[in-house]
Amino acid sequence: MASTRCAACKYLRRRCPSDCIFSLYFPSNNPQRFAYVHKIFGASNVGKMLQDLPVHRRADAADSLYYEAHCRIKDPVYGCVGIINILHQEIHNVQCQIAKIQAEIAFIGTHAQSDQQLQIAPNLDPNFLAEQKGLSNSFDDSSTWFF
Amino acid sequence: MKNQESRSSSCAACKALKRRCTPNCQFAPYFRSDETKKFAKVHKVFGASNFSKILNEVAEEQREDAVNSLVYEAEVRLRDPIYGCIGAIASLEKKMVELEHDLMLARARLAFCVNQPSSFLNEHGNMAPCVQDIPVSSGMVEAFNQNSFYFDQFSHLPFL
């Protein structure tokens, strides 16, 4: 008779009951999935975590536990926290690049406006020019250019 | 007096496990006696035995970092029992994709401004705010690469 035990019960060498908490999420054709999760979290803890969740959320929880365990086995020191740190750094780098480009665009815009005003009225009162600059330099909406 | 001294010097792990804290206790360097909540988190998520095995696989000079990352992972898992740290990674990846798109637009805008500064102003001499007027495919736009190892792994999660 073919074995119908799930990967968890096979690993734990026990009978797989009909209401086994693991059977839906740790099929027998993927023994590594349960092995990883058991190594990091332990079968008992995984069973408790799944039991505490509504049935329709257990599949996602089992997946995320597997991915976390996989990350921790690949990198025993930092696990998936290492990935989080790298992503935070990358986000910060891109935000700095965007801010730098926005500053460059604002700088070009300021010079373009000054050049045009000088062309229109080269003998204009400098105080008047400064006032016009203040009125037209409403860059509050510049962030909407990119979003 | 001697018993009181040995009790007060028990690390948080040995207190939780209700055992005597030996001088070479594996957990003592990372869980002061007042850090009971810190140990409780890892104990609940990983279990003391698994936690100990994970630490044993790490070189001693890296164990403090390992403990800190495990504590963080346990905290996030307790806050989000369904997705844990994977949920955080998925959110960050999504933000990264959005920011890379914004960067692409910003670079296109800058390239256009540099090449045609006069077009930067409208007929009133003010900045033209509309970004849709910019020809994006000006040949100077960097290719937008959506390939991401981490993103692909978690792309089936519902909020991506």
HADDOCK unambig.tbl for C-alpha pairs under 7 A between the chains (distance, minus, plus):
assign (segid A and resid 39 and name CA) (segid B and resid 50 and name CA) 6.91 0.50 0.50
assign (segid A and resid 40 and name CA) (segid B and resid 46 and name CA) 6.47 0.50 0.50
assign (segid A and resid 40 and name CA) (segid B and resid 50 and name CA) 6.04 0.50 0.50
assign (segid A and resid 41 and name CA) (segid B and resid 45 and name CA) 6.51 0.50 0.50
assign (segid A and resid 41 and name CA) (segid B and resid 46 and name CA) 4.45 0.50 0.50
assign (segid A and resid 41 and name CA) (segid B and resid 47 and name CA) 6.84 0.50 0.50
assign (segid A and resid 41 and name CA) (segid B and resid 50 and name CA) 6.64 0.50 0.50
assign (segid A and resid 42 and name CA) (segid B and resid 46 and name CA) 6.72 0.50 0.50
assign (segid A and resid 42 and name CA) (segid B and resid 50 and name CA) 6.80 0.50 0.50
assign (segid A and resid 45 and name CA) (segid B and resid 45 and name CA) 6.56 0.50 0.50
assign (segid A and resid 57 and name CA) (segid B and resid 82 and name CA) 6.76 0.50 0.50
assign (segid A and resid 60 and name CA) (segid B and resid 82 and name CA) 6.41 0.50 0.50
assign (segid A and resid 60 and name CA) (segid B and resid 83 and name CA) 6.96 0.50 0.50
assign (segid A and resid 61 and name CA) (segid B and resid 82 and name CA) 4.33 0.50 0.50
assign (segid A and resid 61 and name CA) (segid B and resid 83 and name CA) 5.77 0.50 0.50
assign (segid A and resid 64 and name CA) (segid B and resid 83 and name CA) 5.45 0.50 0.50
assign (segid A and resid 64 and name CA) (segid B and resid 86 and name CA) 5.98 0.50 0.50
assign (segid A and resid 68 and name CA) (segid B and resid 86 and name CA) 6.91 0.50 0.50
assign (segid A and resid 76 and name CA) (segid B and resid 54 and name CA) 6.92 0.50 0.50
assign (segid A and resid 76 and name CA) (segid B and resid 58 and name CA) 6.63 0.50 0.50
assign (segid A and resid 77 and name CA) (segid B and resid 58 and name CA) 6.61 0.50 0.50
assign (segid A and resid 77 and name CA) (segid B and resid 62 and name CA) 6.73 0.50 0.50
assign (segid A and resid 77 and name CA) (segid B and resid 65 and name CA) 6.41 0.50 0.50
assign (segid A and resid 77 and name CA) (segid B and resid 66 and name CA) 4.29 0.50 0.50
assign (segid A and resid 78 and name CA) (segid B and resid 66 and name CA) 5.79 0.50 0.50
assign (segid A and resid 78 and name CA) (segid B and resid 69 and name CA) 5.55 0.50 0.50
assign (segid A and resid 80 and name CA) (segid B and resid 85 and name CA) 6.90 0.50 0.50
assign (segid A and resid 81 and name CA) (segid B and resid 69 and name CA) 6.09 0.50 0.50
assign (segid A and resid 81 and name CA) (segid B and resid 73 and name CA) 6.93 0.50 0.50
assign (segid A and resid 84 and name CA) (segid B and resid 89 and name CA) 5.89 0.50 0.50
assign (segid A and resid 87 and name CA) (segid B and resid 92 and name CA) 6.50 0.50 0.50
assign (segid A and resid 91 and name CA) (segid B and resid 96 and name CA) 5.90 0.50 0.50
assign (segid A and resid 94 and name CA) (segid B and resid 99 and name CA) 6.76 0.50 0.50
assign (segid A and resid 98 and name CA) (segid B and resid 103 and name CA) 5.62 0.50 0.50
assign (segid A and resid 98 and name CA) (segid B and resid 106 and name CA) 6.65 0.50 0.50
assign (segid A and resid 101 and name CA) (segid B and resid 106 and name CA) 6.52 0.50 0.50
assign (segid A and resid 101 and name CA) (segid B and resid 107 and name CA) 6.99 0.50 0.50
assign (segid A and resid 101 and name CA) (segid B and resid 110 and name CA) 6.87 0.50 0.50
assign (segid A and resid 105 and name CA) (segid B and resid 110 and name CA) 5.94 0.50 0.50
assign (segid A and resid 109 and name CA) (segid B and resid 120 and name CA) 6.86 0.50 0.50
assign (segid A and resid 109 and name CA) (segid B and resid 127 and name CA) 6.80 0.50 0.50
assign (segid A and resid 112 and name CA) (segid B and resid 117 and name CA) 6.45 0.50 0.50
assign (segid A and resid 112 and name CA) (segid B and resid 118 and name CA) 6.80 0.50 0.50
assign (segid A and resid 113 and name CA) (segid B and resid 125 and name CA) 6.44 0.50 0.50
assign (segid A and resid 136 and name CA) (segid B and resid 126 and name CA) 6.20 0.50 0.50
assign (segid A and resid 142 and name CA) (segid B and resid 129 and name CA) 7.00 0.50 0.50
assign (segid A and resid 145 and name CA) (segid B and resid 129 and name CA) 6.37 0.50 0.50
assign (segid A and resid 145 and name CA) (segid B and resid 130 and name CA) 6.47 0.50 0.50
assign (segid A and resid 145 and name CA) (segid B and resid 131 and name CA) 5.41 0.50 0.50
assign (segid A and resid 146 and name CA) (segid B and resid 102 and name CA) 5.74 0.50 0.50
assign (segid A and resid 146 and name CA) (segid B and resid 105 and name CA) 6.08 0.50 0.50
assign (segid A and resid 146 and name CA) (segid B and resid 106 and name CA) 6.27 0.50 0.50
assign (segid A and resid 147 and name CA) (segid B and resid 102 and name CA) 6.74 0.50 0.50
